[in-house]
């Protein structure tokens, strides 16, 4: 049995966030990222991690990783073996572990979402096999460390805890699905706490693949712009510490916010194209609200999936319009992919942390580069740095294969 049977509580546990770690192209940590998102700063630049001569797009939101990692339980030899994805993940995990003041144990679940895992090591393996097929130098390490569970094990070893480990790879909804699954574990009483989030590092295979689909824009992306022409890729990691309200209050932990709703749904319309009317997206927003016990009129801000591809944005706009109904004309919406690009499996996790920032600090992240809003958007797109009262935030994550996920967070006061 993966998890022990749940407690039989009279009602589900309330689940709060007691730590949040974030790494993006805007910087390392909450403070730096919050300042960047609040100002709507863009972090795109020419790609340096691999050659883009054969690609139409040349830019992405790369992270400047520090030369040294913060102190953990990893030995020097282990640190040398870490790939780019593991380094981002450990930076985010260190922030959340320190902030939450958790101690190592043998029962904390770790639930992570990713689409590529350590794909950079997989690429290195193939290059080495093609160029030097007669030597196996470091090849076993590359093949074992590129797999997604390896990055999760790196986190467990770095901070000295163990428990059930679940890796979710469900396209661009992976990070949100991971948080939602962890939320359900804690909410149901299967675990008093859980560490969860998502991560993905830029790699040539993914970049070239999106470019071959003509999904990448040669210029920084502009979600919900009438003349948008594609997405921009980025990389990043975000980790959350979730625990029951009782557990957090018992140890007098600082509470950053509360997750009150989650839903996932799948449409089977097309492998890469969403349903034109966003049926599954409407389902996730509606079901998440029902679980949270709220109506659309109570949502103060939507952190949209908003990839800046023509079909995704029009579909999401249609879904939000249908779901919000009479509330839509006054509903603030923006996509933080305008600042850091599409982080794939990390997107939902990073955007959940951004949602926490808006709740904690009472501002809305703008899309500074947006020129002309798409007429399909009946809602208000946040275009300038804005201070506003924010008590409930809804964040959407949608992906290839019809994967749809929605999380709802509430301010803790």
C-alpha positions, 0 to 999 in steps of 0.5 A: 500500500502506497499510503496508510488509510486515511483518518475518519475525520468528520470533515476534511482537514484544512490544508495550509502552506508553511513554506514556499521556495521558488527559482526562476529567470527573475532570480533565486528566492521569494523576495527577488521573484516577488519584486520582478513579478510585481513590476512585470519585468521580463527575463528573456535573453538569447539562449546560451545553454545550447546552439540555436542556429537551426531554430527559428526562435533564439530566446528563452528565460534562462536561470543564472544558477549560483556556483555554490549550492546552500549547505545540505546533507549531500556529499561533495561527490554527490553535488558534482553529479547533480544536473541542472534540474536537480540544482534548481530543485534543491535551491527551491527546496532549501528555501522551503525547508528552511522557511517551514522549519521542518525536521527530517523524518521517515514519513513525509510524502514528496510529490513532484511534477516535471516533463523533462526530468534530467533531460540534459543528462539524457542528451549528454548520454546520446551525444557521448554514445554517437561521438565516442561509442567505444568508451562508457566514461560516466555513461551509467551515471548519465542514464541513471540520473536523467530519470525523473525519480533521481531528482526527487531522491536528490531532494530527499537525500539533501534534507534527510527525509524519506517517505512515499515518492510520486513523480507526475508527468502530465504535460504542462499541468504536471506541477499543478497536478502534483500540488493537487495530489499532495493537497488531497493526501493532506486533506484526507488525513493520509499524511499530516504534511507533504512536500510538493512542487514542480521543476523543469530545465531548458534543454535542446530537445524540448526547445527544438521540438516546440520550434519545429511545431512553430509554437515558439515566438522569435520575440518575447511572448505576449499572452492574450495579445491580439497579435500574439505569435507563440510562446517563449520557453523558460525554466524553473522550480517551485516547492511548497510545504503543505500541512494540516492546519492543526499540525501547523498551529500545534507547532506555531508555524507561520502560515503563508496561505491556504489551498482550498480547492483543486480539480483536474479534467481531461478533454480528448479533443486533440493531442496538441490543440485544446477544445475550442470552447475550453470544456475541460477548463470550465470543468476544472474551474467549476469543480475547484470552486465547488470543492472550495465552497465559493462562487466565481464572484468571490475570486479576486484574481486569475493567474491564467495559463496564458501561453501566448499561442493563438489557440491556447489563449482564445480557448482559455478566454472562452472558458473564463468567460463562460465560467465567470459569467456576470463577474467576467467584466470586472475580473482581473486576469494575467499570465506570468509567462509574460515575465518568465516564459512557459516552464512546462512541468514547473509552470503550475508550481511556480504560478502557485507560488506567485499566487501566494505572493499576490495573497501575501503582499496584495498586488497583481502581476502585470503584463507590461508588453501586452499591446492590444488585448484580444477581443475574445477576452471579456475580462480585465487583463492586468497591464500595469503594476497594481495594488489591490485587495486579494483574498482568493486566487484561482490559477489554471494549468493546461497541457498537451493531451487535454490535461487541465488543472485548477488550484484555488488559494485563499489569503491567510489573515 
